[in-house]
């Protein structure tokens, strides 16, 4: 068997789409969970029978249980789980957030990853192997104005990752997270088009002098998924053009 069984949440577009495509291009079998039917359809057209898609929201614990089961039954194994699905939410001071907005951001970004790991880890631990990669953010390592809830959710992802990695240490299962800076995507391009000066402001946050690319994050994920990173667990890998080193 030359392929791996891969599960990617939020895996149809943006960073998640780049991650799914990188694994598929490597010859792996990939199960994608995403709530965007158009994006999942485009991915299916490109990769056909090497891809399985489940459309839905990662706040649905039953969907995540089904996704893990589908990966094991269809691919024959669960080698890598990339818990990528997330939402950013609005940018505004903390008192201006509603409880509903808080519940959405924390529900997708934190509960979604917790629920996914709750189903992924027993399978991997029983097999004695596996790599879990959670998607955090540069704002899981530092704060930022007007992004208190998003930053809190990504700090939580870092904490979940570090503590779960210690739980699994020595089992053959590694758990890490990736912390991207601002990544060029459809959403960021739309925001820059609507707000003159935003592109330069965002670039100025990164000592590298540019925004990141989704493919650069995908390559970091591939490294964490592979044997080259076999001594790496519990880490928060920054892919942020120096953002958190300022």
C-alpha positions in Angstrom: 0.0 0.0 0.0 1.7 3.2 -1.2 -1.0 5.7 -0.2 -2.0 7.1 3.2 -5.5 7.7 4.5 -6.0 11.5 5.1 -8.8 13.5 6.7 -9.0 17.2 6.1 -11.7 19.4 7.6 -12.4 22.7 5.9 -10.5 21.0 3.0 -12.2 22.3 -0.1 -10.8 25.9 -0.6 -8.2 28.3 0.6 -5.6 26.9 2.9 -7.6 23.7 3.3 -8.0 23.3 -0.4 -4.2 23.7 -0.9 -3.6 21.0 1.8 -6.1 18.5 0.3 -4.6 19.0 -3.2 -1.0 18.6 -1.9 -1.9 15.2 -0.3 -3.9 14.1 -3.4 -1.0 15.1 -5.7 1.2 12.9 -3.5 -1.0 10.0 -4.3 -2.9 9.8 -1.0 -6.6 9.1 -0.5 -8.3 12.1 1.1 -11.6 12.6 2.9 -12.7 16.2 2.9 -15.3 17.7 5.3 -16.5 21.1 4.2 -19.7 23.1 4.1 -19.1 24.7 0.7 -20.8 22.5 -1.9 -19.4 24.4 -4.9 -15.8 24.1 -3.7 -16.1 20.4 -2.9 -17.6 19.8 -6.3 -14.6 21.5 -8.0 -12.2 19.3 -5.9 -14.2 16.2 -6.9 -14.0 17.0 -10.6 -10.2 17.3 -10.4 -9.5 14.2 -8.3 -12.4 11.8 -8.8 -12.2 8.5 -7.1 -9.2 9.4 -4.9 -11.4 11.7 -2.9 -14.4 11.4 -0.7 -16.4 14.4 0.4 -18.8 15.0 3.3 -20.6 18.3 3.2 -21.5 19.8 6.6 -20.5 21.9 9.6 -17.7 20.8 12.0 -19.9 21.8 14.9 -21.8 18.6 14.1 -20.1 15.9 16.2 -21.9 13.1 14.3 -20.5 14.4 11.0 -17.0 14.2 12.4 -17.5 10.7 13.7 -18.8 9.7 10.3 -15.8 11.4 8.6 -13.4 9.3 10.7 -15.4 6.1 10.0 -15.5 6.9 6.2 -11.7 7.4 6.1 -11.0 4.1 7.9 -13.5 2.1 5.8 -12.7 3.7 2.4 -9.0 4.3 2.7 -8.4 1.3 5.0 -6.6 3.5 7.5 -6.3 7.0 9.1 -2.7 8.1 8.9 -3.1 11.9 9.0 -5.9 14.2 10.3 -5.7 17.9 9.4 -8.2 19.8 11.5 -8.3 23.0 9.4 -11.9 24.3 9.4 -12.3 27.7 11.0 -13.9 31.1 10.9 -12.5 34.5 11.5 -15.5 36.5 12.5 -15.8 40.3 12.5 -13.1 42.8 13.6 -14.3 44.9 16.5 -13.6 45.6 20.2 -14.6 42.9 22.6 -17.7 44.7 24.1 -19.2 44.9 20.7 -19.3 41.1 20.1 -22.6 39.3 20.7 -22.8 36.0 22.5 -24.0 34.4 19.2 -20.8 35.6 17.5 -18.7 34.3 20.3 -20.5 30.9 20.2 -19.9 30.7 16.4 -16.2 31.4 16.5 -15.5 29.2 19.5 -17.8 26.5 18.2 -16.1 26.1 14.9 -12.5 26.9 15.9 -12.3 25.1 19.2 -15.2 22.7 19.6 -14.7 21.6 16.0 -11.1 20.6 16.6 -11.8 19.1 20.0 -14.6 17.0 18.5 -12.5 15.9 15.5 -9.6 14.8 17.8 -12.0 13.0 20.1 -12.9 10.7 17.2 -9.5 10.6 15.4 -7.2 9.8 18.3 -8.7 6.5 19.4 -8.3 5.1 15.9 -4.7 6.3 15.7 -3.8 5.2 19.2 -5.2 1.7 18.4 -3.0 1.6 15.3 0.1 2.9 17.1 0.7 5.6 14.5 -0.6 8.8 13.1 -0.1 12.5 12.8 -2.7 15.1 13.8 -2.2 18.7 12.5 -4.5 21.4 13.9 -4.8 24.8 12.2 -4.1 27.6 14.7 -2.9 31.1 13.7 -0.2 33.6 14.4 -2.9 35.1 16.6 -2.8 31.9 18.7 0.6 33.1 19.8 0.1 36.8 20.2 -2.8 39.3 20.6 -4.2 41.8 18.1 -6.7 44.7 18.5 -10.3 44.0 17.5 -9.7 40.3 17.3 -10.1 39.1 20.9 -12.5 36.2 20.3 -10.6 34.9 17.2 -7.3 35.2 19.0 -8.8 33.4 22.1 -10.0 30.6 19.9 -6.6 30.1 18.3 -4.8 30.3 21.7 -7.2 27.5 22.7 -6.1 25.4 19.7 -2.5 25.8 20.7 -3.3 24.7 24.2 -5.4 21.7 23.0 -2.5 20.7 20.7 0.2 20.9 23.3 -1.7 19.1 26.1 -3.1 16.3 23.8 0.4 15.8 22.4 1.6 15.0 25.9 -1.3 12.6 26.4 -0.2 10.7 23.3 3.6 11.0 23.8 5.4 7.7 23.2 2.3 6.1 21.5 3.5 6.7 17.9 0.9 9.4 17.5 2.1 13.0 17.1 0.0 16.1 17.5 1.1 19.5 16.2 -0.4 22.8 15.0 0.5 25.3 12.3 0.2 29.0 13.0 0.0 31.0 9.7 0.2 34.7 9.3 -2.0 36.6 6.8 -2.4 34.3 3.8 -3.5 35.4 0.3 -6.9 33.9 -0.4 -10.2 34.7 -2.0 -11.3 36.2 1.3 -8.2 38.3 1.9 -8.2 39.5 -1.7 -11.8 40.6 -1.5 -11.1 42.4 1.8 -8.1 44.2 0.2 -10.1 45.2 -2.9 -12.8 46.7 -0.6 -10.4 48.5 1.7 -7.7 50.7 0.0 -4.5 50.5 1.9 -5.3 47.2 3.6 -2.9 45.3 1.4 0.1 47.4 2.4 -1.0 47.4 6.1 -1.1 43.6 6.1 2.2 43.3 4.3 3.7 45.6 6.8 2.8 43.2 9.6 5.2 40.6 8.2 9.0 41.3 8.2 9.1 39.2 5.0 7.3 42.1 3.3 4.5 40.1 1.7 1.5 37.9 2.4 1.8 34.1 2.6 0.6 31.7 0.1 -1.8 28.8 0.9 0.7 26.4 -0.8 3.4 27.4 1.7 1.2 26.4 4.6 0.3 23.2 2.8 4.0 22.3 2.5 4.5 22.8 6.3 1.5 20.5 6.9 3.0 17.9 4.6 6.2 18.0 6.5 4.5 17.5 9.9 2.5 14.6 8.4 5.6 12.8 7.2 8.4 10.7 8.7 10.8 13.6 8.3 9.2 15.2 11.4 9.1 12.0 13.5 10.7 13.7 16.5 8.3 16.7 16.4 5.2 16.7 18.6 3.4 19.4 20.7 4.9 22.2 18.6 3.3 25.3 17.1 4.9 25.8 13.7 4.8 29.4 12.6 4.4 30.0 8.9 4.0 33.8 9.2 6.8 35.7 7.5 8.3 36.7 10.8 5.0 38.1 12.2 5.4 36.7 15.7 9.2 37.4 15.8 8.8 41.2 15.8 
